[in-house]
């Protein structure tokens, strides 16, 4: 690890936690109160734009952070990679519900198995890379 980026491993987890908490405590209650998650009704027209502004910039900023930091992660990949996959899938579906309401959650049935498979694959890849990192660190001592 370089001294310049040595804490990137630990920065990614709080960023991911902050994004999850933002969506759980701010976006989802707002969306639920304005019928964004109901299949029986279409979201209120005057509430679509504020909801879009609550969700999409958060997704874009998170994606920028991911693309900037994912190569720098040297340790805890087994945890960071699956969390990133889950959050991107979850936030994308929440953002799409701004226009179609709860009907977009039918995409979960299509993307859910793919997301679970990717999560398992990236968990395995991250675990292998972490074990290699630990072996290399042990050999340097």
PASEBA-1860 file (N, C-alpha, C; in nm, 3 decimals):
! residues 141
1> XXXXXXXX> 0.085/-0.118/0.000/0.000/0.000/0.000/0.088/0.123/0.000 ~ 0.046/0.221/-0.073/0.120/0.346/-0.071/0.074/0.428/0.047 ~ 0.164/0.512/0.095/0.131/0.594/0.211/0.023/0.696/0.178 ~ 0.018/0.738/0.053/-0.078/0.840/0.012/-0.222/0.790/0.020 ~ -0.245/0.664/-0.009/-0.381/0.610/-0.015/-0.402/0.495/0.082 ~ -0.335/0.494/0.194/-0.339/0.377/0.279/-0.473/0.353/0.348 ~ -0.555/0.455/0.365/-0.682/0.437/0.434/-0.801/0.423/0.340 ~ -0.777/0.411/0.211/-0.887/0.397/0.116/-0.969/0.273/0.148
9> XXXXXXXX> -0.906/0.170/0.198/-0.976/0.047/0.233/-1.088/0.074/0.333 ~ -1.061/0.162/0.427/-1.156/0.189/0.533/-1.249/0.305/0.500 ~ -1.215/0.390/0.403/-1.303/0.499/0.363/-1.423/0.449/0.286 ~ -1.405/0.346/0.210/-1.513/0.298/0.124/-1.630/0.243/0.205 ~ -1.602/0.178/0.316/-1.710/0.123/0.399/-1.797/0.231/0.462 ~ -1.740/0.338/0.523/-1.826/0.444/0.575/-1.904/0.518/0.466 ~ -1.843/0.534/0.349/-1.915/0.598/0.239/-2.034/0.513/0.199 ~ -2.013/0.383/0.188/-2.123/0.292/0.154/-2.230/0.292/0.262
17> XXXXXXXX> -2.188/0.294/0.387/-2.284/0.298/0.498/-2.364/0.428/0.496 ~ -2.297/0.540/0.466/-2.367/0.669/0.459/-2.471/0.669/0.348 ~ -2.437/0.610/0.235/-2.532/0.604/0.123/-2.652/0.517/0.161 ~ -2.626/0.403/0.222/-2.737/0.316/0.263/-2.826/0.387/0.365 ~ -2.766/0.452/0.464/-2.845/0.522/0.565/-2.924/0.637/0.505 ~ -2.865/0.710/0.410/-2.937/0.819/0.343/-3.062/0.765/0.273 ~ -3.047/0.655/0.204/-3.162/0.601/0.132/-3.265/0.542/0.228 ~ -3.221/0.479/0.335/-3.316/0.418/0.429/-3.393/0.523/0.508
25> XXXXXXXX> -3.325/0.628/0.555/-3.390/0.723/0.645/-3.443/0.849/0.576 ~ -3.402/0.878/0.454/-3.448/0.999/0.386/-3.530/0.965/0.262 ~ -3.471/0.893/0.170/-3.535/0.871/0.040/-3.653/0.776/0.049 ~ -3.636/0.663/0.112/-3.744/0.563/0.116/-3.868/0.615/0.190 ~ -3.856/0.681/0.306/-3.979/0.736/0.367/-4.047/0.841/0.279 ~ -3.968/0.925/0.213/-4.026/1.025/0.123/-4.097/0.956/0.006 ~ -4.030/0.860/-0.054/-4.089/0.789/-0.167/-4.213/0.711/-0.128 ~ -4.211/0.653/-0.010/-4.326/0.576/0.036/-4.446/0.667/0.063
33> XXXXXXXX> -4.421/0.785/0.116/-4.533/0.876/0.144/-4.593/0.936/0.018 ~ -4.521/0.930/-0.094/-4.572/0.985/-0.220/-4.596/0.877/-0.326 ~ -4.618/0.755/-0.283/-4.658/0.642/-0.369/-4.556/0.604/-0.477 ~ -4.429/0.618/-0.449/-4.328/0.576/-0.546/-4.304/0.426/-0.543 ~ -4.348/0.360/-0.438/-4.323/0.216/-0.425/-4.451/0.134/-0.435 ~ -4.560/0.197/-0.472/-4.688/0.129/-0.482/-4.714/0.088/-0.627 ~ -4.747/-0.038/-0.646/-4.780/-0.086/-0.781/-4.918/-0.041/-0.823 ~ -5.004/-0.010/-0.727/-5.143/0.022/-0.758/-5.161/0.166/-0.805
41> XXXXXXXX> -5.065/0.253/-0.780/-5.081/0.393/-0.819/-4.953/0.447/-0.880 ~ -4.971/0.548/-0.960/-4.858/0.615/-1.024/-4.810/0.725/-0.929 ~ -4.680/0.752/-0.926/-4.631/0.859/-0.838/-4.697/0.993/-0.872 ~ -4.711/1.075/-0.770/-4.770/1.207/-0.789/-4.680/1.289/-0.882 ~ -4.741/1.353/-0.981/-4.665/1.424/-1.085/-4.575/1.534/-1.033 ~ -4.623/1.612/-0.936/-4.542/1.723/-0.886/-4.432/1.677/-0.790 ~ -4.432/1.551/-0.752/-4.331/1.499/-0.660/-4.222/1.420/-0.731 ~ -4.236/1.398/-0.862/-4.137/1.318/-0.935/-4.003/1.390/-0.941
49> XXXXXXXX> -4.005/1.518/-0.973/-3.880/1.594/-0.988/-3.802/1.602/-0.856 ~ -3.864/1.637/-0.741/-3.787/1.637/-0.616/-3.732/1.498/-0.580 ~ -3.811/1.395/-0.605/-3.763/1.259/-0.576/-3.646/1.223/-0.666 ~ -3.656/1.261/-0.793/-3.546/1.238/-0.887/-3.419/1.308/-0.839 ~ -3.434/1.431/-0.791/-3.318/1.506/-0.741/-3.265/1.451/-0.609 ~ -3.346/1.378/-0.536/-3.299/1.315/-0.412/-3.219/1.188/-0.441 ~ -3.253/1.119/-0.550/-3.194/0.987/-0.573/-3.080/0.988/-0.674 ~ -3.100/1.049/-0.788/-3.003/1.038/-0.897/-2.868/1.102/-0.865
57> XXXXXXXX> -2.861/1.224/-0.809/-2.729/1.277/-0.775/-2.654/1.189/-0.674 ~ -2.726/1.129/-0.581/-2.660/1.039/-0.486/-2.599/0.919/-0.557 ~ -2.671/0.865/-0.655/-2.618/0.753/-0.733/-2.496/0.796/-0.814 ~ -2.503/0.911/-0.877/-2.391/0.960/-0.959/-2.268/0.984/-0.874 ~ -2.285/1.049/-0.760/-2.170/1.075/-0.671/-2.111/0.943/-0.621 ~ -2.195/0.849/-0.584/-2.145/0.719/-0.537/-2.069/0.647/-0.647 ~ -2.120/0.651/-0.770/-2.050/0.588/-0.882/-1.915/0.654/-0.908 ~ -1.909/0.787/-0.897/-1.781/0.857/-0.915/-1.682/0.813/-0.808
65> XXXXXXXX> -1.728/0.805/-0.684/-1.640/0.761/-0.575/-1.593/0.618/-0.598 ~ -1.683/0.533/-0.643/-1.645/0.394/-0.670/-1.537/0.388/-0.777 ~ -1.561/0.456/-0.889/-1.465/0.449/-0.999/-1.331/0.511/-0.961 ~ -1.333/0.607/-0.870/-1.209/0.671/-0.827/-1.133/0.584/-0.726 ~ -1.204/0.516/-0.638/-1.139/0.447/-0.527/-1.126/0.296/-0.542 ~ -1.202/0.233/-0.629/-1.206/0.087/-0.629/-1.070/0.026/-0.663 ~ -0.990/0.090/-0.743/-0.857/0.037/-0.776/-0.760/0.053/-0.659 ~ -0.788/0.148/-0.572/-0.698/0.174/-0.459/-0.722/0.081/-0.340
73> XXXXXXXX> -0.832/0.012/-0.340/-0.863/-0.076/-0.227/-0.765/-0.193/-0.229 ~ -0.691/-0.209/-0.122/-0.592/-0.315/-0.111/-0.635/-0.426/-0.016 ~ -0.721/-0.392/0.077/-0.762/-0.487/0.179/-0.911/-0.468/0.204 ~ -0.975/-0.567/0.260/-1.119/-0.571/0.283/-1.198/-0.572/0.152 ~ -1.139/-0.628/0.049/-1.210/-0.639/-0.079/-1.326/-0.736/-0.067 ~ -1.311/-0.838/0.016/-1.418/-0.937/0.032/-1.545/-0.872/0.086 ~ -1.531/-0.760/0.156/-1.647/-0.690/0.210/-1.690/-0.575/0.119 ~ -1.594/-0.501/0.067/-1.626/-0.385/-0.016/-1.693/-0.421/-0.148
81> XXXXXXXX> -1.642/-0.521/-0.218/-1.697/-0.555/-0.349/-1.845/-0.595/-0.345 ~ -1.886/-0.688/-0.258/-2.029/-0.722/-0.253/-2.117/-0.604/-0.209 ~ -2.068/-0.523/-0.117/-2.146/-0.407/-0.072/-2.167/-0.310/-0.188 ~ -2.063/-0.289/-0.268/-2.075/-0.199/-0.383/-2.177/-0.253/-0.483 ~ -2.171/-0.382/-0.513/-2.266/-0.442/-0.607/-2.409/-0.427/-0.555 ~ -2.431/-0.455/-0.428/-2.564/-0.443/-0.370/-2.615/-0.300/-0.377 ~ -2.532/-0.205/-0.338/-2.576/-0.065/-0.334/-2.608/-0.013/-0.474 ~ -2.524/-0.043/-0.571/-2.550/0.006/-0.707/-2.681/-0.052/-0.759
89> XXXXXXXX> -2.705/-0.179/-0.736/-2.830/-0.241/-0.781/-2.949/-0.180/-0.707 ~ -2.940/-0.167/-0.578/-3.048/-0.115/-0.495/-3.080/0.030/-0.531 ~ -2.977/0.114/-0.540/-2.999/0.256/-0.570/-3.052/0.274/-0.711 ~ -3.005/0.195/-0.805/-3.055/0.206/-0.942/-3.205/0.179/-0.947 ~ -3.250/0.077/-0.876/-3.394/0.047/-0.874/-3.473/0.157/-0.803 ~ -3.418/0.213/-0.697/-3.485/0.323/-0.628/-3.495/0.444/-0.721 ~ -3.388/0.473/-0.796/-3.391/0.586/-0.890/-3.492/0.563/-1.002 ~ -3.500/0.442/-1.052/-3.595/0.413/-1.160/-3.740/0.423/-1.114
97> XXXXXXXX> -3.765/0.405/-0.986/-3.902/0.413/-0.937/-3.957/0.555/-0.943 ~ -3.872/0.654/-0.970/-3.920/0.792/-0.983/-4.014/0.806/-1.101 ~ -3.995/0.728/-1.204/-4.075/0.745/-1.325/-4.186/0.642/-1.339 ~ -4.166/0.522/-1.289/-4.264/0.416/-1.308/-4.330/0.370/-1.179 ~ -4.289/0.423/-1.069/-4.347/0.380/-0.942/-4.303/0.240/-0.904 ~ -4.388/0.170/-0.834/-4.355/0.038/-0.782/-4.342/-0.070/-0.887 ~ -4.389/-0.044/-1.008/-4.378/-0.147/-1.112/-4.234/-0.178/-1.147 ~ -4.145/-0.084/-1.120/-4.004/-0.108/-1.150/-3.946/-0.218/-1.062
105> XXXXXXXX> -4.009/-0.244/-0.950/-3.957/-0.348/-0.861/-3.977/-0.488/-0.915 ~ -4.052/-0.501/-1.025/-4.056/-0.629/-1.094/-3.920/-0.660/-1.156 ~ -3.840/-0.556/-1.177/-3.705/-0.579/-1.228/-3.619/-0.656/-1.128 ~ -3.658/-0.653/-1.003/-3.584/-0.728/-0.901/-3.587/-0.877/-0.935 ~ -3.699/-0.924/-0.986/-3.707/-1.066/-1.020/-3.614/-1.101/-1.135 ~ -3.587/-1.004/-1.222/-3.495/-1.027/-1.333/-3.351/-1.004/-1.291 ~ -3.327/-0.891/-1.224/-3.189/-0.856/-1.188/-3.144/-0.918/-1.056 ~ -3.237/-0.964/-0.975/-3.202/-1.021/-0.845/-3.107/-1.138/-0.853
113> XXXXXXXX> -3.138/-1.241/-0.932/-3.044/-1.354/-0.942/-2.908/-1.314/-0.999 ~ -2.908/-1.224/-1.095/-2.780/-1.177/-1.152/-2.701/-1.103/-1.046 ~ -2.770/-1.019/-0.969/-2.703/-0.944/-0.863/-2.649/-1.038/-0.755 ~ -2.726/-1.139/-0.717/-2.678/-1.235/-0.618/-2.557/-1.312/-0.669 ~ -2.560/-1.350/-0.796/-2.447/-1.421/-0.856/-2.323/-1.332/-0.859 ~ -2.341/-1.206/-0.900/-2.228/-1.113/-0.902/-2.174/-1.088/-0.761 ~ -2.263/-1.079/-0.664/-2.219/-1.060/-0.526/-2.134/-1.178/-0.480 ~ -2.177/-1.299/-0.509/-2.100/-1.417/-0.471/-1.966/-1.422/-0.544
121> XXXXXXXX> -1.966/-1.389/-0.672/-1.842/-1.390/-0.751/-1.745/-1.286/-0.697 ~ -1.793/-1.164/-0.674/-1.703/-1.059/-0.625/-1.661/-1.083/-0.481 ~ -1.743/-1.149/-0.401/-1.702/-1.188/-0.267/-1.584/-1.284/-0.275 ~ -1.594/-1.381/-0.365/-1.486/-1.480/-0.382/-1.360/-1.414/-0.435 ~ -1.374/-1.328/-0.536/-1.258/-1.258/-0.591/-1.193/-1.172/-0.484 ~ -1.274/-1.099/-0.408/-1.220/-1.015/-0.302/-1.150/-1.095/-0.194 ~ -1.206/-1.210/-0.159/-1.144/-1.296/-0.058/-1.009/-1.348/-0.106 ~ -1.002/-1.390/-0.231/-0.875/-1.438/-0.288/-0.771/-1.327/-0.288
129> XXXXXXXX> -0.811/-1.207/-0.330/-0.717/-1.095/-0.333/-0.673/-1.055/-0.193 ~ -0.764/-1.060/-0.096/-0.726/-1.029/0.042/-0.628/-1.132/0.098 ~ -0.649/-1.259/0.066/-0.556/-1.362/0.112/-0.418/-1.342/0.050 ~ -0.414/-1.307/-0.077/-0.285/-1.277/-0.142/-0.218/-1.157/-0.078 ~ -0.296/-1.055/-0.046/-0.242/-0.936/0.018/-0.184/-0.971/0.154 ~ -0.255/-1.052/0.231/-0.206/-1.091/0.364/-0.080/-1.176/0.355 ~ -0.075/-1.265/0.256/0.047/-1.345/0.238/0.165/-1.257/0.201 ~ 0.143/-1.162/0.111/0.251/-1.072/0.070/0.296/-0.986/0.187
137> XXXXX> 0.203/-0.939/0.268/0.238/-0.859/0.385/0.314/-0.942/0.487 ~ 0.276/-1.068/0.501/0.343/-1.157/0.596/0.485/-1.188/0.549 ~ 0.503/-1.205/0.418/0.636/-1.234/0.364/0.729/-1.114/0.372 ~ 0.674/-0.994/0.371/0.758/-0.874/0.381/0.814/-0.856/0.520 ~ 0.750/-0.913/0.620/0.797/-0.900/0.759/0.911/-0.988/0.780
END
